[in-house]
Amino acid sequence: MKIDLLPALNGDSVLVEYVPSHYFLIDGGYVDTYKDYLLPKLKEISENGGAIDVIVVTHIDADHISGIIKLLEEEALPISIGEIWYNGYRHIQSVVKVSANGEHFVHDNICKAVQLAESKKISARQGCTLSTLIARKGIPWNVPLSGATIKGLYSFSFGKATIHILSPNSDDISNVESFWKKKLIIDGLLSKAHSEEFWDDAFEYSLSKDKPGFHYHERNVSKSYDLIKMMEEIYEPDDSATNGSSIAFVLEVDEKRVLFLGDAHAETIVDSLMELYGKGNAPFWFDAVKLSHHGSYNNNSPELLKLIRCNNWLISTNGDKYNHPDLPTLAHIIANGNNHEPRLYFNYNIELSRELTAQSYHDDFEFETITPVGEQGITITI
């Protein structure tokens, strides 16, 4: 299995060749991620006879969704796409009403909300949300659950692979629904019914405005880190309903097992892993783990990291905006005793990776930091 962690700034875009010439694409980063890195990769794969079997859009956030929107806006898709897993408005099982001015408001703001940054204004009638584009392209949608919500805990075979959906759970879906309704009320959008396409836009607009409570984890300016002390940092869980709605899953192929966490909440993942594998069998072995939410400590709890045994940890971020990854997250990976000589893979050569490499505690805690050569991200083969 080959995993390409593409440069997506502070976002995610992951290409997984799970069997030769067959790929999962997990999120698309920003528009520039698509133009500069993802599109050339897709063209190369297609020219060599490959295909994207599944696009997984983990949740609605500009740093995950914008590149996928740009891909689906192409008049002729650059590659064959088998299906898409994505939970949009139609997977939230309730009906609400919107005000008469709601449709105009949402259509004027949705493209800005997902930060497409186009030079020309997109007409409201064209539609610019992911849900609208999936429907118009006729791409099979959430096929494993017959079009219903992709949620845990659910397992199924997919060709030579086995998939275990861990997140979201039913509570996470309910939280997104509640957040969505409140946002519509606050924005004065409730009262008159509209088309399904409008609801797609309204849902994506509302969730794109949800931002997690940010807990800044200050770094020691001396560049010298006490890992044991960092492990004592108080854990505060992510409170974003949108992040909680992330699709997270285990991909198993030929006895290889990889955990892709999106921006999921640690508490949901802990519950799902213990139900899936049995609490008495912890810690659970994975050949690789893509950390949740770019390594944020608010999404990678000590409890979760103690449940996992893994030597390959994947971190997608350039370190901008939120200063990710958080050092307490990395401290638990390096020093909690579960992982033998863990390797930390970064898709950018960020300052933190260089600082870690230089630390004197390498003698006490053996680990390796691996960064890209050049600007194409990093590739991991397991």
Buried (B, 14 or more C-beta within 10 A) or exposed (E): BEBBBBBBBBBBBBBBBBEEEBBBBBBBBBBBBBEBBBBEBBEEBBEEEBBBBBBBBBBBBBBBBBBBBBBBBBEEBBBEBBBBBBBBBBBBEEEBEBBEEBBEBBBEBBBBBBBBEEEEEBEBEEBBBBBBBBBEBEBEBBBBBEEEBBBBBBBEEBEEBBBBBBBBBEEBBBBBBEBBBEBBEEBEBBEEEBEEBBBBBBBBBBBBBBEBEEBEBEBEEEEEBEBEEBBEBEBEBBBBBBBBBBBBBBBBBEEBBBBBBBBBBBBBBBBBBBEBBEEEEBBBEBBBBBBBBBBBBBBBBBEBBBBBBBBBBBBBBBBEEBBBBBBBBBBBBBBBEBBEEBBBBBBBBBEBBEBBBEBEBEEEBEBEBBBBEEEBBBBBEB
